[in-house]
Amino acid sequence: TVELMAEARRVDVFRGESDIAVRAGRFEHPGLVQRRIAVAEIGLYGSPAYLARHGQPDLRSGSPGHRFLTLTEDAGFGDVAWLRAHASAAQVTVRANGRVLLGAVAAAGGGLTCLPRLVGDETPELERVPASPGPPGRELWLGMRADRRSLPRVRAVADLLARALEEAQPRLAPGAAPPRRRRREVSVARCQTPRNGSAPLPTSSPAPSRRHTRASP
């Protein structure tokens, strides 16, 4: 049995909240192994009806006269800073900690929002707004505990997730080059050493194993 969890918060893979996680950005906890599996481009979107009423935003001037739908500050994504620079003269009407709600409000004509290209391009009720430079894209990383990667069930799900996202790469980032394939995972523990060059940082005791595999996007 595979249990999938889609959450705005970052689950703690090392403490056993999930056997596998896929997230935007690298994992930092020691004791995890990870690999980059895809790149996701972000675009600016609005409904045709909204754009017909308000016109194209003047991003260089801070998009005056427009309504923006944004992620909360604690969401930790790069387009929050991008919007702060390019929508400074706009009205922020909705803040949310996830993109699904923002996409639904934008499709209903509520304003402009940043969405992954895979979502925005394939939503008929949305139109991509030309933007240069556009919102920063995100690298997608798959991570798991080092002591779990040899378990057949965990390995099978990790390979399935990686293969699915690699195959979706042309839709995730139509304008980006595909990421280089890595022959093996990168251990975060090997990358984190104290500044004085002494022994690697200690890690906590591993959580007990579970009978089923949980994957958290």
Salt bridges, closest charged atoms under 4 A:
GLU3 OE1 - HIS212 NE2 3.16
GLU7 OE1 - ARG9 NE 2.75
ASP12 OD2 - ARG15 NE 3.43
GLU17 OE1 - ARG9 NH1 3.07
ASP19 OD1 - ARG148 NH1 2.33
GLU41 OE1 - ARG117 NH1 3.09
GLU73 OE1 - ARG84 NH2 2.89
ASP79 OD1 - ARG99 NH2 2.77
ASP121 OD2 - ARG117 NE 2.67
GLU122 OE2 - ARG171 NE 2.83
GLU139 OE2 - ARG36 NH1 2.75
ASP147 OD1 - ARG145 NE 2.82
ASP159 OD1 - ARG35 NH2 3.27
ASP159 OD1 - ARG155 NE 3.68
GLU166 OE1 - ARG181 NH1 2.94
GLU185 OE1 - ARG149 NH1 3.75
GLU185 OE2 - ARG155 NH2 2.73
